[in-house]
C-alpha cells in the first residue's frame, strides 16, 4: 500500500510539473517515464518501417524491469552506506539492490568496484539498464558515483543532495565528471 501511494504521489508530482512547465511556455524538457507510450513504441520498433534506422535497439523485458524497479526508488533520501528502498540509500547501494532484485546478480557494494565488474561500453552501444560512472570526488580519476541509464540521455541515481532522482547526462557537471558506461555481465 505504501509503495502504491509513493508511486501515485511521484506520478502526480511529475504530471503537475509537466502542466506547470507547459503553461509557462518553458522549453525545459520534462522527463517522461520509460513506460511513456512514445518511448515504449520507439523501443518496440513501431516508430518506423525504415530498415535503415541503425540506431534502433530492442529493449529486453529484463531491462524494462530494471528501469521500472529503479523508478520505484525515486524520491528515496540519500544516506551513505544505505540501500533501503523508500527509506535511504547511496548510489551504489541503490544500483546493487535494483540489479539483485531484478536479475539475481549481486554487484560489488561500491561504485568503483561496480565499474570494474562491468564490461566497458561505447556510447553507441548503451541500452536502458546499463550503468554510467563518474568521478565526483577529489580524485578526478577515481570512480565515486554510479547511475542506471533510462534512455540515451537520462539516468537514475542517488544524488547526495537530492536523493534518488533522474538527471540528464549531458548537463555540464555530468559531462565533466563522466568516466564511462558499463554493462553488468549475465
C-alpha positions in Angstrom: 0.0 0.0 0.0 2.8 2.4 0.9 4.6 1.6 -2.3 1.4 2.3 -4.4 0.9 5.6 -2.6 4.5 6.6 -3.2 4.2 5.8 -6.9 0.9 7.7 -7.1 2.5 10.8 -5.5 5.5 10.6 -7.8 3.3 10.4 -10.9 1.1 13.2 -9.6 4.1 15.4 -9.0 5.6 14.7 -12.4 2.2 15.4 -14.0 1.8 18.6 -12.1 5.3 19.7 -13.1 4.5 18.9 -16.8 1.4 21.1 -16.6 3.3 23.9 -14.9 6.2 23.8 -17.5 3.7 23.6 -20.4 1.6 26.5 -19.1 4.7 28.7 -18.6 5.8 28.2 -22.2 9.2 26.9 -21.0 11.3 24.9 -23.3 12.7 22.7 -20.5 12.3 19.0 -21.1 10.2 17.2 -18.5 11.4 13.6 -18.1 9.0 11.1 -19.4 8.9 7.7 -17.7 10.5 4.8 -19.6 6.9 3.4 -19.8 5.7 6.5 -21.5 3.8 5.5 -24.7 6.1 7.2 -27.1 9.3 5.8 -25.6 7.7 2.3 -25.4 6.7 2.5 -29.0 10.1 3.6 -30.1 11.8 0.7 -28.2 9.4 -1.8 -29.8 10.4 -0.7 -33.2 7.0 0.6 -34.2 8.2 4.1 -34.9 9.2 3.4 -38.5 9.2 0.8 -41.2 12.5 2.2 -42.4 15.0 -0.6 -42.2 17.9 1.9 -42.5 17.5 3.0 -38.9 20.8 1.7 -37.5 20.3 3.4 -34.1 17.2 1.3 -33.2 17.9 -1.0 -30.3 15.4 -3.5 -29.0 15.0 -3.3 -25.2 14.6 -6.6 -23.4 11.9 -7.3 -20.8 14.6 -7.7 -18.2 16.0 -4.2 -19.0 12.5 -2.8 -18.7 12.1 -4.4 -15.3 15.4 -2.9 -14.2 14.2 0.6 -15.2 10.8 0.1 -13.6 12.5 -1.1 -10.3 14.9 1.8 -10.4 12.0 4.2 -10.9 10.4 2.8 -7.8 13.4 4.2 -5.9 12.7 7.8 -7.0 12.4 10.1 -4.0 14.3 7.9 -1.7 16.5 10.2 0.5 20.3 9.9 0.3 22.3 8.3 3.1 25.8 6.9 2.7 26.2 3.2 3.2 22.4 2.5 3.0 20.4 0.5 0.5 16.8 0.7 1.7 14.2 1.5 -1.0 11.9 4.4 0.1 14.0 4.9 3.3 17.6 5.8 2.5 20.3 4.8 0.1 23.5 5.8 -1.6 24.2 5.5 -5.4 26.0 2.1 -5.3 23.5 0.6 -2.8 20.6 1.5 -5.0 22.2 0.1 -8.1 23.3 -3.1 -6.3 19.8 -3.6 -4.9 18.0 -3.0 -8.2 20.2 -5.5 -10.0 19.9 -8.1 -7.3 16.1 -7.9 -7.1 15.6 -8.0 -10.9 18.4 -10.2 -12.2 19.6 -12.0 -9.1 23.1 -10.7 -9.8 25.0 -9.5 -6.8 27.1 -6.5 -7.7 30.0 -5.2 -5.6 29.0 -2.6 -2.9 30.9 0.4 -4.2 30.8 2.3 -7.5 34.5 1.8 -8.3 34.2 -2.0 -7.9 30.9 -2.0 -9.8 32.8 -0.3 -12.7 35.5 -3.0 -12.6 32.8 -5.7 -12.5 31.1 -4.3 -15.7 32.0 -4.7 -19.3 33.1 -1.3 -20.7 30.8 0.1 -23.4 30.9 2.8 -26.1 28.1 5.3 -26.1 26.6 3.9 -29.3 26.2 0.5 -27.5 24.5 1.7 -24.3 21.0 0.4 -23.6 18.5 1.3 -20.9 19.6 -0.5 -17.7 23.3 -0.1 -18.4 25.4 1.8 -15.9 27.1 5.1 -16.1 30.1 6.0 -13.9 31.5 9.3 -12.7 34.5 10.7 -10.7 32.8 13.2 -8.4 35.2 13.2 -5.5 38.6 14.9 -5.1 40.4 12.4 -7.3 39.3 13.1 -10.9 40.4 9.6 -11.9 38.7 7.6 -9.1 35.1 6.4 -9.8 32.9 7.5 -7.0 29.4 7.7 -8.4 27.1 5.4 -10.4 23.7 5.6 -12.1 21.4 3.5 -14.3 20.7 4.7 -17.8 17.0 5.1 -18.5 17.4 6.2 -22.2 20.1 7.7 -24.3 20.3 10.8 -22.1 18.7 10.3 -18.7 19.9 8.2 -15.8 18.6 7.4 -12.3 21.0 7.8 -9.4 21.2 8.7 -5.7 22.3 12.3 -5.5 23.9 13.2 -2.2 21.9 16.5 -2.1 18.5 15.4 -3.7 18.2 11.6 -3.0 17.2 9.3 -5.9 16.4 11.4 -9.0 16.6 11.3 -12.7 19.3 13.5 -14.3 20.4 14.4 -17.8 23.9 13.0 -18.5 24.6 15.9 -21.0 24.5 18.5 -18.2 27.9 20.2 -17.7 28.6 18.7 -14.3 28.0 15.1 -15.5 29.9 15.7 -18.7 32.9 17.0 -16.7 32.9 14.1 -14.2 31.9 11.3 -16.6 34.2 8.3 -16.7 32.4 5.7 -18.8 29.5 3.3 -19.4 29.3 -0.3 -18.2 27.2 -3.4 -18.8 26.6 -5.9 -16.0 27.6 -9.3 -17.3 25.0 -12.1 -17.5 
